[in-house]
Amino acid sequence: MSSIGAHRTESPLSGPSAGLATDPTGCDEWFRTKVLKALANGRPAKPHEQVMRKT
């Protein structure tokens, strides 16, 4: 995989750049990179109820 997004800082909720939205291969690669990064995250998981709770 290439380093899509490696040259810029993204928020966790950011979407693909406008160019990737029209390129299915680039969008797929962007999505896979985001998923792999999330799966490799070592932070403990939070229960659904805690995430959805309004503060």
Secondary structure as UniProt FT lines:
FT   TURN            4..7
FT   TURN            12..13
FT   HELIX           18..21
FT   HELIX           24..40
FT   HELIX           48..52
//
